[in-house]
Amino acid sequence: MFKEFQNLINQSYPNLYKQRTLIAVSGGIDSMVLLHLMHKANLNLAVAHCNFTLRGEESDAEEIFVKETVADYDYEFFVERFPTQSYAAEKGLNTQLAARELRYAWFNHLAELHNFDHIAVAHHANDKIETFLINLSRGTGIDGLSGIPEKNQKIIRPLLPFSRAQITAYAKENNIDWKEDSSNSSDKYIRNKIRHHIVPILEELHPNFLNNFLQTQEFLSDTSQIVAKQVEELKSILFIKEDGLIKIPVQQLKVLHPLRTYLYELFKDYNFTNWDDIGHLLDAMSGKAVYSKTHELSKDRSFLILRKIPLKLNTEFIYEKLSETIHDPIHLNVTKVTEIEEKDANTIYVDAEKLNLPLIVRKWHTGDYFHPFGMKGKKKVSKFFKDEKFSLPEKETQWILLSQDQIVWIIGKRADQRFAVSPKTTSILKIQLQP
């Protein structure tokens, strides 16, 4: 097995001989074999061990075991004890997902802090089967069936080509000690149920199941790469980047077939999951939107508008004094003038005596109304947006200037008649939006 491992390093990871690798070692057979192989290959290593404090004395014994083993190898050793159960409860995660988040966040932190080029983990061929079946049971696309990647940013998985049987045989041949995690024998976790009950049946039905599976998954992976390339080419045609947004022509989406599959491939990277809702959006009225955890996709006439959901910031900025400059959230210059000068969309002139402090800059609220300059009577801001054909993102990013609770200016769009300069005005303020 070592010769095969060495060939793999030479072909797939030749830079490992010149670079530093952090290897994750739990104390189980997979990571102990990986440590032995990478040490025998004379690679530049350091070791990280996670104690998830889930199994009391057993977890502590594994930590001591790994620490003593690493001392024999004379490698730099890092260990972290995680409050896994409290983290899982706080984040609303199951224990396995919580442990996964904690360990990879810590590994990446160590890599950045100590300039490790790679993080080696001990996934192997049987893990690929289990992950495939887990994803299949939950429902997934071709990416979820294509297997665990050998490389993912700094993460490398040099044992992926090797089976659990090969790893066990190597450990016994080389007298490698390891610790058996008692939770691996429990059917509490779906991965263990698959390992203990489903995979043995598949291997019984076809003795060459593992090799057949790996070959099939390689075909799926190749197909996934072809699909990804085609989707990127389609995005370059359909996705029009404009002012921080992405506009997608609805009619060009509608001709794609099968539509649901195309929608999945086009929008999955933006964390959308409900493809029927996106399909319905194509025929929806303007203003309708669907949301993922990170993005908003809205209908605006003949386009879908894709944008990242901004972080929620303070949406009301209060100015108790009339200063010459308003800096937040946008830049407004306020100056006294003796007469009305040039006019443009970014400049208004108001009667200073009609303004009452504080001045407020905020986003629009439901029920807001104003008296549009040049018109009689009042108008709801929502109606103004509709008449001016504001897209949903434009509505949500529009700032408004108020004098106490009265709108002075829908900034950059329309001033309020109530603050207009008249023949009786004795003091004029010029308010100008700066880019």
C-alpha positions in Angstrom: 0.0 0.0 0.0 2.9 2.4 0.7 4.2 2.1 -2.8 0.7 3.0 -4.2 0.5 5.9 -1.7 3.9 7.2 -2.7 2.9 7.1 -6.4 -0.3 9.0 -5.5 1.7 11.7 -3.8 4.1 12.0 -6.7 1.3 12.2 -9.2 -1.4 14.2 -7.4 0.4 16.1 -4.6 4.0 16.6 -5.7 4.3 19.9 -3.9 3.8 18.2 -0.5 7.6 17.4 -0.4 8.3 21.2 -0.4 5.4 22.4 1.7 4.0 22.2 5.2 1.0 19.9 5.9 -1.2 19.9 9.0 -2.6 16.4 9.5 -5.8 15.8 11.4 -5.4 12.8 13.7 -8.3 11.5 15.8 -6.5 8.4 17.0 -8.8 6.1 14.9 -7.4 3.6 12.5 -7.8 5.8 9.4 -5.9 8.8 10.7 -3.2 6.7 12.4 -2.5 4.9 9.1 -2.4 8.3 7.2 0.0 9.6 9.8 2.2 6.5 9.4 2.2 6.8 5.6 2.9 10.5 5.5 5.7 10.1 8.0 7.2 7.2 6.0 7.0 9.4 2.9 9.2 11.9 4.8 6.8 14.8 4.5 6.9 18.1 6.5 4.1 17.5 9.0 2.4 18.9 12.1 -0.5 17.2 13.9 -3.9 18.5 15.1 -6.2 16.6 17.4 -9.8 17.6 18.3 -11.2 16.5 21.6 -15.0 17.0 21.2 -15.6 16.2 24.9 -18.5 13.9 24.0 -17.3 10.6 25.5 -15.8 11.6 28.8 -12.7 9.5 29.7 -12.7 7.8 26.3 -12.2 11.2 24.6 -9.4 12.2 27.0 -7.7 8.8 26.5 -7.7 9.4 22.8 -6.1 12.8 23.3 -3.3 11.4 25.4 -2.8 8.5 23.0 -2.3 10.9 20.0 -0.1 13.2 22.0 2.2 10.4 23.0 2.3 9.0 19.4 3.2 12.4 18.0 5.9 12.9 20.6 7.5 9.7 19.3 7.5 11.2 15.8 8.7 14.5 17.1 6.1 16.6 15.3 4.6 19.9 16.4 1.3 19.0 18.1 -1.9 21.1 18.4 -4.9 20.1 20.5 -8.3 21.8 21.1 -11.1 20.8 23.5 -14.5 21.8 22.1 -17.8 22.4 24.0 -19.5 20.4 21.2 -22.9 19.8 22.8 -23.5 23.5 23.8 -22.3 24.7 20.4 -24.8 22.3 18.7 -27.6 23.5 20.9 -26.7 27.1 20.3 -26.6 26.7 16.5 -29.5 24.3 16.2 -27.3 21.5 14.7 -27.0 17.8 15.3 -23.8 16.7 17.1 -22.0 15.5 13.9 -22.6 18.7 12.0 -21.5 20.8 15.0 -18.3 18.7 15.3 -17.7 19.2 11.6 -18.1 22.9 11.8 -15.8 23.2 14.8 -13.0 21.1 13.5 -12.8 22.6 10.0 -13.0 26.2 11.4 -10.1 25.3 13.8 -8.0 23.6 11.1 -8.3 26.6 8.8 -7.4 28.9 11.7 -4.3 26.9 12.4 -3.4 26.8 8.8 -3.6 30.6 8.5 -1.9 31.2 11.8 1.1 28.9 11.2 1.3 29.1 7.4 0.4 25.5 6.6 -0.1 24.9 2.9 -2.3 21.8 3.3 -4.7 20.2 5.8 -4.7 16.4 5.4 -7.8 14.4 6.5 -8.2 10.6 6.4 -11.4 10.0 4.3 -11.2 6.8 2.3 -13.1 5.0 -0.5 -15.7 3.6 1.8 -16.5 7.1 3.1 -17.4 7.9 -0.5 -20.0 5.2 -0.6 -21.5 6.3 2.7 -21.6 10.0 1.7 -23.2 9.0 -1.7 -26.0 7.1 0.0 -26.6 9.8 2.6 -26.9 12.4 -0.1 -29.1 10.1 -2.2 -31.4 9.5 0.7 -31.8 13.2 1.3 -32.2 14.2 -2.3 -29.4 15.9 -4.3 -28.1 16.8 -7.7 -25.2 15.3 -9.6 -22.7 17.2 -7.5 -23.9 15.4 -4.4 -23.5 12.1 -6.1 -20.0 12.8 -7.5 -18.1 12.0 -4.4 -15.8 13.6 -1.9 -13.2 15.8 -3.7 -9.6 14.8 -3.3 -8.7 18.5 -3.0 -10.8 21.3 -1.7 -8.9 24.6 -1.1 -6.3 23.6 1.5 -8.0 20.3 2.4 -6.4 17.2 0.8 -7.6 13.5 1.2 -4.7 11.2 0.2 -6.5 8.0 1.4 -9.5 8.4 -0.9 -8.4 5.8 -3.4 -7.9 3.2 -0.6 -10.6 1.0 0.9 -11.2 0.3 4.6 -10.0 -3.2 4.1 -6.7 -2.0 2.6 -6.2 0.4 5.5 -7.0 -2.3 8.1 -4.5 -4.7 6.5 -1.8 -2.0 6.4 -2.3 -1.2 10.1 -2.0 -4.8 11.0 1.1 -5.4 8.8 2.9 -2.4 10.3 1.8 -3.0 13.9 0.0 0.4 14.1 -1.9 1.0 17.3 -5.2 2.9 17.2 -8.2 3.7 19.4 -11.6 2.5 18.5 -14.3 5.2 18.9 -17.2 3.5 20.7 -19.7 5.7 18.9 -18.8 4.0 15.6 -20.5 0.8 16.8 -23.8 2.6 17.5 -26.6 2.9 15.0 -27.5 6.3 16.4 -26.0 8.1 13.3 -27.2 7.6 9.7 -23.6 7.0 8.5 -23.2 4.1 10.9 -26.5 2.6 9.9 -25.4 2.6 6.2 -22.0 1.2 7.1 -23.3 -1.6 9.3 -26.5 -2.6 7.4 -26.8 -1.3 3.9 -23.2 -1.6 2.5 -22.8 -5.2 3.6 -26.0 -6.1 1.7 -24.7 -4.4 -1.5 -21.4 -6.2 -1.2 -23.2 -9.5 -0.7 -25.3 -8.8 -3.8 -22.1 -8.1 -5.8 -18.7 -8.9 -4.4 -17.0 -6.3 -6.7 -19.4 -3.6 -5.5 -16.8 -1.2 -4.2 -14.8 -1.1 -7.4 -18.0 -0.8 -9.5 -19.2 2.0 -7.3 -15.9 4.0 -7.6 -15.9 3.6 -11.4 -19.5 4.8 -11.6 -18.7 7.7 -9.3 -15.8 8.7 -11.5 -18.2 8.8 -14.5 -20.5 11.0 -12.5 -17.7 13.3 -11.6 -16.6 13.7 -15.2 -20.2 14.4 -16.2 -20.5 16.9 -13.4 -17.5 18.8 -14.8 -19.0 18.9 -18.2 -22.3 20.2 -16.8 -20.4 22.8 -14.8 -18.6 24.1 -17.8 -21.8 24.4 -19.8 -23.6 26.2 -17.0 -20.8 28.7 -16.7 -21.0 29.4 -20.4 -24.7 29.9 -20.1 -24.3 32.2 -17.1 -21.9 34.3 -19.1 -24.7 34.9 -21.6 -27.7 35.2 -19.3 -26.3 36.8 -16.2 -26.0 40.6 -16.9 -24.0 42.3 -14.1 -25.2 45.9 -13.5 -24.7 48.2 -10.5 -23.9 45.3 -8.1 -26.9 43.3 -9.2 -27.4 40.5 -11.7 -30.2 40.8 -14.3 -31.4 37.6 -16.0 -33.9 37.9 -19.0 -37.0 35.9 -18.2 -37.9 34.9 -21.7 -34.4 33.4 -22.3 -34.9 31.3 -19.1 -38.3 30.1 -20.2 -37.0 28.4 -23.4 -34.5 26.3 -21.4 -35.5 22.6 -21.1 -35.7 20.8 -18.8 -36.4 24.1 -17.0 -36.3 22.9 -13.4 -32.8 21.3 -13.9 -31.5 24.5 -15.5 -32.8 26.6 -12.6 -31.1 24.2 -10.2 -27.8 24.5 -11.9 -28.0 28.2 -12.5 -29.0 29.2 -8.9 -27.8 26.5 -6.6 -24.5 28.4 -5.8 -26.7 31.2 -4.3 -28.2 28.7 -1.8 -31.7 28.5 -3.3 -33.5 25.2 -2.7 -37.1 25.7 -3.8 -37.0 25.4 -7.5 -40.7 25.4 -8.0 -40.9 28.8 -6.4 -38.2 30.1 -8.8 -40.1 28.6 -11.7 -43.4 30.4 -10.6 -41.4 33.6 -10.3 -40.9 33.6 -14.1 -44.7 34.3 -14.6 -45.2 36.4 -11.4 -46.0 40.1 -11.2 -43.2 42.6 -10.8 -42.1 42.9 -7.1 -42.5 39.2 -6.2 -39.4 37.6 -4.8 -38.0 34.4 -3.4 -35.1 34.2 -0.8 -32.3 32.0 0.2 -30.2 32.5 3.3 -27.8 34.7 1.4 -29.6 36.0 -1.7 -32.8 37.5 -3.1 -34.3 36.8 -6.5 -37.0 39.2 -7.5 -39.1 39.8 -10.6 -38.8 43.2 -12.3 -40.9 43.3 -15.5 -39.0 41.2 -18.0 -36.0 40.4 -15.8 -35.2 38.4 -12.7 -32.9 40.5 -10.4 -30.4 38.5 -8.3 -28.7 40.2 -5.4 -26.9 39.4 -2.2 -29.0 40.2 0.9 -27.1 43.1 2.6 -26.3 42.9 6.3 -28.9 44.6 8.4 -27.4 48.0 9.3 -28.7 50.9 11.3 -31.4 52.2 9.0 -32.1 55.5 10.8 -29.5 58.3 11.2 -30.5 61.2 13.3 -29.0 64.7 13.2 -29.9 67.0 16.1 -28.0 69.9 14.7 -28.0 71.4 11.2 -24.5 70.7 10.1 -22.9 71.5 6.8 -22.3 67.9 6.0 -24.2 64.7 6.6 -21.8 61.8 6.3 -24.0 58.8 7.2 -25.4 56.7 5.6 -24.8 58.9 2.5 -23.0 62.1 1.8 -25.1 65.3 1.7 -23.8 68.8 1.6 -26.0 71.4 3.3 -25.1 75.1 2.5 -26.9 78.4 2.9 -27.3 80.3 -0.4 -29.0 83.6 -1.4 -30.7 82.3 -4.5 -31.6 79.1 -6.4 -28.7 78.1 -8.7 -28.4 75.1 -10.9 -31.0 72.4 -10.6 -30.5 68.6 -11.1 -31.8 65.4 -9.6 -29.1 65.4 -6.9 -29.8 68.9 -5.6 -32.8 70.5 -3.9 -33.4 74.0 -2.4 -35.6 74.3 0.7 -36.9 77.1 2.9 -34.7 76.9 6.0 -37.4 78.2 8.3 -39.7 75.3 7.4 -37.2 72.7 8.6 -37.5 71.4 12.1 -34.8 69.4 13.8 -33.9 66.6 14.1 -33.2 65.8 10.5 -33.4 62.1 9.8 -32.1 59.9 7.0 -33.7 56.5 6.8 -35.2 53.9 4.4 -38.9 54.2 3.5 -41.6 52.8 5.8 -44.9 51.3 4.9 -47.5 54.1 5.0 -45.0 56.9 4.3 -46.4 59.7 2.2 -45.2 63.1 0.9 -46.3 66.0 -1.2 -44.4 65.7 -4.5 -42.8 68.9 -5.7 -44.8 70.4 -8.6 -48.0 68.5 -7.7 -51.1 69.2 -5.6 -51.9 66.9 -2.7 -50.1 64.0 -1.2 -48.9 60.6 -2.4 -47.8 57.4 -0.8 -44.2 56.7 -1.3 -45.1 53.1 -2.3 -47.3 54.6 -5.1 -44.5 56.9 -6.2 -42.1 53.9 -6.4 -44.7 52.0 -8.5 -45.3 54.9 -10.8 -41.5 55.5 -11.2 -41.1 51.7 -11.9 -38.7 51.1 -9.0 -37.4 47.6 -8.9 -37.5 45.8 -5.5 -33.8 46.3 -4.8 -34.1 50.0 -5.7 -37.0 50.4 -3.2 -35.0 48.7 -0.5 -31.9 50.8 -1.1 -33.6 54.2 -1.4 -32.8 56.8 1.3 -35.2 59.4 2.5 -34.6 62.8 4.2 -37.1 63.9 6.9 -37.7 66.9 9.0 -38.9 65.3 12.2 -41.7 63.1 10.8 -42.2 64.9 7.5 -40.5 63.8 4.3 -38.3 66.5 2.8 -36.7 64.6 -0.1 -36.8 61.1 -1.6 -33.1 61.6 -2.1 -32.0 61.9 -5.7 -35.6 61.4 -6.9 -38.3 64.0 -5.8 -38.5 66.8 -3.3 -41.5 67.6 -1.1 -43.6 70.7 -2.0 -44.1 71.7 1.7 -40.4 72.7 2.0 -40.2 74.5 -1.3 -38.7 78.0 -1.6 -41.4 80.6 -2.1 -41.5 84.4 -2.6 -41.8 84.8 1.2 -38.6 82.7 1.9 -35.9 84.6 3.7 -33.3 81.8 4.1 -32.5 79.2 1.5 -30.7 75.9 2.1 -29.1 74.0 -0.7 -28.9 70.2 -0.1 -26.8 68.3 -2.5 -26.2 64.5 -2.8 -22.5 63.8 -3.3 -21.4 60.7 -5.2 
